[in-house]
Amino acid sequence: MSETPLQHAGRDVLTLRQVDRLNGVAKGTSFRAFKRVRDQLIEERDFFRLDASEHGRYIEALRRQGLIYESTIHCVLLTHTAYRHMRRYSAE
């Protein structure tokens, strides 16, 4: 399955749901992997955290498109760098 990246702040990004689908894993797998490597990543460079109070309309649009989980409140968007860190960690 192929997932088309979104554009955010001039960067190609994927949602956690897209990463789960891309890797054929259960809901939450990518979020747990992200939490494990979070301290190695720089926000606004490697990933973006969209707070619902600021980005509610955009988050809702992503939900309607099926790009995030129904239960998502705040959204994490991952760059290729973050995804690579997550893959490296899960391969160890």
C-alpha positions in Angstrom: 0.0 0.0 0.0 1.2 3.5 -0.8 0.5 6.5 1.3 0.6 9.9 -0.2 2.5 12.4 2.0 0.8 15.6 3.1 2.4 19.0 2.9 3.0 20.9 6.1 5.4 23.8 6.6 6.9 23.0 3.2 7.7 19.4 4.2 6.4 16.1 3.2 4.8 14.5 6.2 2.8 11.4 7.2 0.3 11.0 10.0 0.7 8.2 12.5 -2.3 6.4 10.9 -0.7 6.6 7.5 2.5 5.1 9.0 0.5 2.3 10.7 -1.1 1.5 7.3 2.1 1.8 5.4 3.7 -0.8 7.7 0.7 -3.0 8.0 0.6 -2.8 11.8 -2.1 -2.3 14.4 -3.4 1.0 15.5 -1.0 2.7 18.0 2.1 0.9 16.9 3.6 4.0 15.2 2.6 6.2 18.2 4.5 3.9 20.5 7.5 3.9 18.2 7.4 7.6 18.0 7.3 7.9 21.8 10.5 5.7 22.0 12.5 8.0 19.7 10.9 11.3 20.6 13.9 12.6 22.5 16.1 12.1 19.4 13.9 14.3 17.3 13.4 18.0 17.0 9.9 19.4 16.9 9.2 21.7 13.9 12.1 20.0 12.0 11.5 16.2 12.3 7.9 16.2 13.4 5.0 18.6 14.0 2.6 18.4 16.8 -0.7 20.1 15.9 -2.7 21.2 19.0 -6.4 20.9 18.6 -7.0 24.4 20.1 -5.0 25.9 17.2 -5.5 23.4 14.4 -9.0 22.0 15.1 -10.4 22.6 11.6 -7.4 21.0 9.9 -7.4 18.1 12.3 -11.1 17.5 11.6 -10.4 17.7 7.8 -7.7 15.0 8.2 -10.2 12.9 10.3 -12.9 13.2 7.5 -10.3 12.1 4.9 -9.4 9.0 7.0 -5.9 10.2 7.5 -6.0 10.2 11.3 -7.8 8.0 13.8 -11.3 9.0 15.0 -10.0 9.2 18.5 -7.1 11.7 17.6 -7.3 15.0 19.5 -3.8 16.4 18.8 -2.1 15.4 15.6 1.5 14.4 15.1 2.9 14.7 11.6 6.1 12.9 10.8 8.8 13.8 8.4 11.0 11.3 6.6 13.7 11.8 9.3 11.3 10.9 12.1 10.0 7.9 10.2 13.6 6.7 9.5 14.4 6.9 13.3 11.3 5.0 14.1 12.1 2.2 11.5 15.7 2.0 12.8 14.6 1.6 16.3 12.0 -1.1 15.5 14.6 -3.0 13.4 17.0 -3.3 16.4 
